[in-house]
Amino acid sequence: MKVFRIILYIILSILIIGFVAFQILKYNPKPELIALERRPLSEQEIDQQARSLVDQMTIEEKVQMMTPVLKSNLKMFLEVIGDGMKYNQPSYQAGGNERLNIPTMRFFDGPRGMVSGEATCFPVAMARAAAFDRNLEMRVGEAIGKEIRANNGNYFGGVCINLLRHPAGGRAQEAYGEDSYLLGQMGTSLMKGVQKYNVMACIKHYAVNNQENTRFSVDVEVDERVLREVYLPHFKECIDNGAASVMGAYNKFRGDQCCESPHLLRTVLKEEWGFKGFTISDFLYGVRNTELAANAGLDIEMPSTEDYGSKLLEAVNDGKVSENVVDESAFRIARTVLKFETAPDPMSEYPTSLIGSRDHISLALEAAEKSMVLMQNENNVLPLNKNEIKNVLVVGQLATTENIGDHGSSQVRPAYVVTPMQGLNALYGEKIKFTHITGEDLEMAKNQASEADAIIFVVGYNHDDEGEFIEMGGNTVGGDRKSLRLHENESKLLQELGPLNTNSVAVLIGGSAIIVEEWKDRVSGIIHAFYPGMEGGTAIAKTIFGDNNPGGKLPFTVASDESHYPTFDRLATEVTYDRYHGYIKLDYDGNKAAFPFGFGLSYTTFTQDSATISVENDQITAEINVTNTGELAGDQALQLYIGFDNSIVEREHKLLKGFRRVTLQPGESKRVQITCPLDKIKWYNSETKSWELEKMKYQAYIGSSSDEDDLIELAFTLD
């Protein structure tokens, strides 16, 4: 009877909350969608149209352009509750003007897919970075753009390009790794794909947003040269290629909230870079002061009204915010929305059947396959021979867990998720017996391990270990990682069971680097699978048994010891960043990586030779012969690094400045060319506030990873 009363109480509570939420939200209805005629317009025509519309607005209408449709944070939370505790199910809208026929901005989040409904869940961005494939990332963006249009959205908030300064960073999985050049290239590719279908892309989180637990309070100090050369180039790359919007970060920068930083938003972004789009705040806590944010150049508060709306109108009327500031923001928003809402469409319609479509799921599988990184393959244990292997022991709780990434604002809820165990059974279960154990009973596990033909360990992390930091009622989810190593029980399983079977393979699940020193010599094979998306289990199974030849490369450095990374305090409220992290820091300190940035093996073999370097027409051109000397078709991602050892100022030993992934058939050779504009090797002079090209002898390295044993060294001189 007591249990019945508890259940009844819970049901009544949910009904009451739902009723209250409905009553509140019905007084905050969403505006009707406004559809504009789509026809080719020049940039000048769009500017003129936007200026004309803003000139017709009252001050109240101009402020409304900068204000979300949801009128309070409470209403935003009630909407989430009403949607079954699911974030961003309807779009978050802002701006718009029914009188002047200006559509609202309609936001959907999601670096690994649209977070609304049963959308396609792609591998996390970190996994896709491992593919080193711009075209693949653009196609992922195209698919996301189509799904957003099918859901009546016009704005994508998922181009996350924060630098991985330290692998413990909680939201590492949402971005593309430790190298600024890689971030810029992959972020630009995703952005271009999304915007191809007239969905405005938002790049985030601007800027120096590199730790999670104290994201609302940490104050970041960084030298201006380091800021320009390390933490901003990837943002500028996206801006230069047409990004529509920029989201300010939660953290402070030199004492100012990033969303209230005149230096970041106005001086650098809008004045120096010539950004023509609009800026938005990070959600709920990005803005702390109405006047500071508006005057700094923060165009829209999101996703609900706390500091703009009536507060901003009052600030304008009191002279604390100039009407010229509001005019500029209203113009930027109107101009950008009109540009995308009037541009001719590549598709005549966007049916809801596009959301989670078979074509998009196939692309998610392709992305997962191309992201798999083969880190270790002793005695060519992989691929397992599906014609000889009959009995496989699968170890670890994650083997049967739907584990596709964090449970914060990037959480996607696809129609299904293929776990590793499901993938193995679906593809190979007719001929091979797969037995799953968690490994809790170690003695029993040892007996089974020695009797099996092979062991597959599935180990790593989930949304509790890393991800967006969420604290509710004393409970926490995600945040910065507490350790760079596996959980103790998983490490023990690998150390105890691995040596009992020569065909032992560890599959790592996680958002960034995992130190493997204590157990890597106890197993034969290691695959980093990241969080591989809704078809991840299929991709893992195909990789293990050779129906997918891995060609991914690590987008981060796996060190042999934590001390080889920068100092990281997950509870810090003040931090200073320098230029040294990842492979750059290992180069500087003279430490050898356990697994270097850009590293990844294959089931075939490659040779590289006959490298050349030349400079002509303000561009560096490197070429190299690559040959597939093995018996299987395979992919190789060639990388170009430029060295600065002769610089008269402090610079890195070498930096990635180009890459290209190629596919080669057995015995096939290709002459691969990688180019780099001279602008990409300039340094920022803080005194003259300008970028300068040094006249000196440069080193160039081309090959298959950042480890110089895998690179051919060349040189060129700029006179």
Buried (B, 14 or more C-beta within 10 A) or exposed (E): EEEEEEEEEEEEEEEEEBEEBEEBBEEBEBBEEBEBEEEEBEEEEBBEBBBEBBEEBEBEBBBBBBBBBBBBBEBBBBBBBBBEEBBBBBBBBBBBBEEBEBBBBBBBBBBBBBBBBBBBBBBBBBBBBBBBBBEBBBBBBBBBBBBBBBBBBBBBBBBBBBBBBBBBBBBBBBBBBBBBBBBBBBBBBBBBBBBBBBBBBBBBBBBBBBBBBBBBBBBBBBBBBBBBBBBBBBBBBBBEBBBBBBBBBBBBBBEBBBBBBBBBBBBBBBEEBEBBBBBBBBBBBBBBBBBBBBBBBBBBBBBBBBBBBEBBBEBBEEEBBEBEBBBBBBBBBBBBBBBBBBBEEEEEEBEEEBBBBEEBBEBBBBBBBBBBBBBBBBEEBBBBEBEEBEEBBBBBBBBBBBBBBBBBBBBBBBEEBBBBBBBBBEBBBEEBBBEBBBBEEEEEBBEBBEEBBBBBBBBBBBBEBBBBBBEEEEEEBBBBBEEBBBBEBBBBBBBBBBBBBEBBBBBBBBBBBBBBEEBBEBBBBBBBBBBBBBBBBBBBBBBBBBBBBBBBBBBBBBBBEBEBBBEBBBEBEEBEBBBBBBBBBBBBEEBEBBBBBBBBBBBBBBEBEEBBBEBEEEEBBBBBBBBBEBEBBBBBBBBBBBBBEEEEEEBBBBBBBBBBBBEBEEEBBBEBBBBBEEEBBBBBBEEEEEEEEBEEEBBBBBBBBBBBEBBBBBEBEEE
